[in-house]
């Protein structure tokens, strides 16, 4: 890891911890918890789409699958540690199987999007039709459109009666987001991550270089699904109910919009887009004059037309241009000479 990258990581960690401590003074921890969870969900799609080039319309499928896995396991086991692990593993394994079939079939982006969307709609339709008493796994009834309420919520590992809720749950979610963020940062710096970005840029060239493109795309797809599973395990504990709405088309569309608005190909963008738009939706939900969906659609159209790269890339470019203008010409020339000298060295 370069010295510049190390300094950037330290700065990001300090900024993240400071934000985690300051935000409860501005927004209630109940609202902040779901914003953090949505940020993690946005990052899960940002990883596979923004860096892997895998257009997935079915991130909500992994989100909902992890939620139902957690709820069913928590009811049958009576504590949260193993259910939380299963909420990560089950979506990851499902994505690995689905990804292997799609990528081995050499499907293009359009067909990938259609298949992931269809899988999401199938799961949505199935969970809505499980209202009868015969639809149960162990002691857990799937509940149809009513969903599954009343499961065991998050507890301290090994202490089923030591529940984590309220403000402590917020800090657990915030720390989890920081861990996921730095895991994604580390992953993208490994040879696996650099090759994944290369696949996004030119899949044919990477394949001709001898790399197994299908296996790497499948692995990245599964990792993104696992992160979505972690997010929804925490979401289930926040909401204390899981419903078929988690598989809905609206949920899938929102995740895509978060990434577009925040900025694809960045780590901060999907988090910022998810938290910002989710908070805007929360604020608009307190009034009845304007429809939430209409506002979200207008925002998407405006960004596609006038800020297609998203917020983070636009701000980064503006900062770079402004900094370059403030830097004296002689200093820029000396800095460029030092960089060229270092590169030749």
Secondary structure, DSSP 4 states (H G I P E B T S, - for coil): --HHHHHHHHHHHHHHHHHHHHGGGTS-HHHHHHHHHHHHHHHHHIIIIIIT----S-HHHHHHHHHHHHHHHHHHHSSSHHHHHHHHHHHHHHHHHHHHHHHHTT--HHHHHHHHHHHHHHHHHHHHT--STT-EETTEE--GGG-EES----EETTEEEEE--THHHHHHHHHHHHHHHHHHHHHHHSHHHHHHHHHHH-HHHHHHTT--HHHHHHHHHHHHHHHHHHHHHHHHHHHSEE-GGGGSHHHHHHHHHHHHHH-TT-HHHHHHHHHHHHHHHHHHTT-SSS-HHHHHHHHHHHHHHH-TT-HHHHHHHHHHHHHHHHS-HHHHHHHHHHHHHHHH-
